[in-house]
Amino acid sequence: RSNTNGTSSIRHEFFPITYRAAPYEVGFWTKPHFRCDGKVDAWVMTYVSPFFGLDSLRTKLEFRGVTTVDVPLSFLELNQCPMPYSVPNAFKNTARCDYLSTK
């Protein structure tokens, strides 16, 4: 996508076919999982986002598929601090340190 709103069409390698990228909020992050396919072999989180193209009559947008990106956890800033139950964070309360002796 060429902007964060996904409003500009991006040229595809088969010109003049173009696709519209969905806004960031439409995609979602998966839970952490271990990738062991020989290419990554690490703990990753995957971002999944749909993309759209014009129908055969070129009159309306239709769903074309999804694209995924695996991000190794070592590239992310993880917050393992204690947090209330209502805070969405897959890593909260997972720190393995003594909270009374550590800052």
C-alpha positions as CSV (number, residue, x, y, z in Angstrom):
1,R,0.0,0.0,0.0
2,S,1.3,3.5,-0.7
3,N,-0.6,5.1,2.2
4,T,-2.0,4.0,5.5
5,N,-5.6,4.4,4.4
6,G,-5.2,2.0,1.5
7,T,-7.0,4.5,-0.8
8,S,-4.5,4.5,-3.6
9,S,-4.4,1.6,-6.1
10,I,-1.1,-0.1,-6.5
11,R,0.0,-1.4,-9.9
12,H,0.3,-5.1,-10.1
13,E,2.9,-6.9,-12.3
14,F,0.1,-7.7,-14.8
15,F,-0.7,-4.1,-15.8
16,P,-3.4,-2.7,-16.0
17,I,-4.7,-5.0,-13.1
18,T,-4.7,-3.1,-9.9
19,Y,-5.6,-4.0,-6.3
20,R,-6.8,-2.0,-3.4
21,A,-5.1,-2.5,0.0
22,A,-7.3,-2.6,3.1
23,P,-6.7,-0.2,6.0
24,Y,-4.4,-1.5,8.7
25,E,-7.4,-1.8,11.1
26,V,-9.1,-4.4,8.8
27,G,-6.2,-6.8,9.2
28,F,-5.3,-8.7,12.4
29,W,-2.4,-10.2,14.3
30,T,-2.4,-13.9,15.1
31,K,-1.3,-15.4,18.5
32,P,2.5,-16.2,18.7
33,H,3.4,-19.5,17.2
34,F,6.5,-21.4,16.3
35,R,7.3,-21.5,12.5
36,C,9.4,-24.6,11.7
37,D,9.2,-24.8,7.9
38,G,12.9,-24.4,7.3
39,K,12.7,-20.8,6.2
40,V,12.0,-19.0,9.5
41,D,12.4,-21.5,12.3
42,A,11.5,-19.0,15.0
43,W,8.6,-17.8,17.2
44,V,6.6,-15.4,15.1
45,M,3.4,-13.4,15.0
46,T,1.6,-13.2,11.7
47,Y,-0.2,-10.1,10.3
48,V,-3.1,-11.1,7.9
49,S,-4.7,-8.5,5.6
50,P,-7.3,-8.9,2.8
51,F,-6.9,-7.3,-0.7
52,F,-9.5,-6.4,-3.2
53,G,-9.8,-5.9,-7.0
54,L,-12.4,-5.0,-9.5
55,D,-14.9,-7.6,-10.7
56,S,-15.0,-8.8,-14.3
57,L,-17.3,-6.0,-15.4
58,R,-15.0,-3.5,-13.6
59,T,-17.9,-2.0,-11.7
60,K,-17.4,-2.9,-8.1
61,L,-14.6,-4.1,-5.7
62,E,-14.6,-7.7,-4.7
63,F,-12.5,-9.8,-2.3
64,R,-9.4,-11.3,-4.1
65,G,-7.5,-13.0,-1.3
66,V,-5.3,-12.4,1.8
67,T,-1.7,-11.6,2.3
68,T,0.3,-12.6,5.3
69,V,3.6,-11.3,6.9
70,D,5.5,-13.3,9.6
71,V,7.3,-11.1,12.1
72,P,9.8,-12.9,14.4
73,L,9.2,-12.0,18.1
74,S,12.8,-10.9,18.4
75,F,11.8,-7.9,16.1
76,L,9.0,-6.8,18.4
77,E,9.0,-4.9,21.7
78,L,7.3,-7.2,24.2
79,N,5.6,-5.9,27.4
80,Q,5.6,-8.7,30.0
81,C,4.7,-6.4,32.9
82,P,1.7,-7.2,35.2
83,M,-1.5,-5.8,33.8
84,P,-5.2,-6.0,34.5
85,Y,-7.2,-8.8,32.9
86,S,-9.0,-6.3,30.7
87,V,-5.8,-5.1,28.9
88,P,-5.3,-6.9,25.6
89,N,-1.7,-8.2,25.5
90,A,-0.7,-11.8,24.8
91,F,2.5,-11.4,26.9
92,K,1.2,-9.7,30.0
93,N,2.1,-11.3,33.3
94,T,4.7,-13.6,31.6
95,A,7.9,-12.1,33.0
96,R,10.0,-14.7,34.9
97,C,11.5,-12.4,37.5
98,D,10.9,-11.6,41.2
99,Y,8.8,-8.4,41.2
100,L,9.8,-7.6,44.8
101,S,13.5,-7.5,44.0
102,T,13.4,-6.2,40.4
103,K,12.4,-3.0,38.7
